[in-house]
Amino acid sequence: MGKKIDGKQIALQIRKEVQQKNEAFAAKYEMQPCLAVILVGNHPASLSYVQSKVKACKEVGMESRLIQLDAEVSEADLLKEIEKLNQDAYVDGILVQLPLPQHIHEDTVVYAIDPNKDVDGFHPINIGKMMLGVDTFYPCTPHGVIKMLEAISYDLCGKNVVVIGRSMIVGKPMAQLCLEQNATVTVCHSKTKDLTFYTKHADVIIVAVGKPLFLTEDQVSPGAVVIDVGINRNAKGKLVGDVDTESVLKVADYVTPVPGGVGPMTITMLLWNTIIAAERRVLAGTKNNHCFLG
Ligand code: NAP
């Protein structure tokens, strides 16, 4: 029987590290790192996500600003709001909660964020730097997965990794970060023929499909590590992942549960990126301390 990887515990450890970095930052520069979160509309799931981010900032001693805009806001007005935050010398990280209403182009909005404040790691400059292996802001969910593997001392070097899903926020950056760790990476998607052939040959399977209990025991080889990125609601409204956790645990060495696996890591890596952004901006002389502590 395999083990569940405790994402909550790993996230807690990293948050303690972030908190210590924040305290050291505040002591040295007499100001706090600051994350600005823009929410357009009041979709309950998005509202709950941004509230969790604001709460997480508070818990680690970070400033946050929540900017709530009407669902009808024009793209131009949203871009103006982003530009104000780009120019604000106190703001270190900017996050626009996705998805956006249909009349707004997500790409235009993401591209408008100053890459030095793009703590989600979605700006093409940061994606490009990640591809080049240059230090940058990595997208939070895949970065969190790498941190989880580190936490169980799992070395990806030379391992066969199968990533199922090729979205820009999870699958593609996930594949790149595993490649950077010298894994041999296969990316599977909805057009992949004989998915089980690939998963059966994998040391690590990372599932980001968005289909409840998609990966089952018969698709996994003994000793595999299975990372479940999925967040879905089943027919009873219960939160479930993309992996049939209990059955896969019979063959795999490790599985991340849902909830309590990858989920807590995502916000944690957002906090991580924000303190890094603040440190870099102070060093570059672009963060002002006009908002002193106390
Ligand atoms: P997405 O943009 O919908 O991408 C889903 C991917 O799954 C696509 O690449 C799709 O292939 C692939 N896929 C669909 N059906 C498949 C099949 N039958 N076989 C193989 N591949 C298949 O989703 P996403 O944004 O990456 O999110 C994926 C899941 O992760 C969702 O449940 C989401 O809620 C969750 N998520 C969790 C976190 C977290 O913090 N834990 C963060 C982000 C996302 P095609 O490209 O060919 O269509």
Boltz pocket constraint, residues with backbone or C-beta under 6 A from the ligand:
constraints:
  - pocket:
      binder: B
      contacts: [[A, 141], [A, 164], [A, 165], [A, 166], [A, 167], [A, 168], [A, 169], [A, 170], [A, 171], [A, 188], [A, 189], [A, 190], [A, 191], [A, 192], [A, 195], [A, 207], [A, 208], [A, 209], [A, 210], [A, 211], [A, 228], [A, 229], [A, 230], [A, 231], [A, 232], [A, 262], [A, 263], [A, 266]]
      max_distance: 6.0
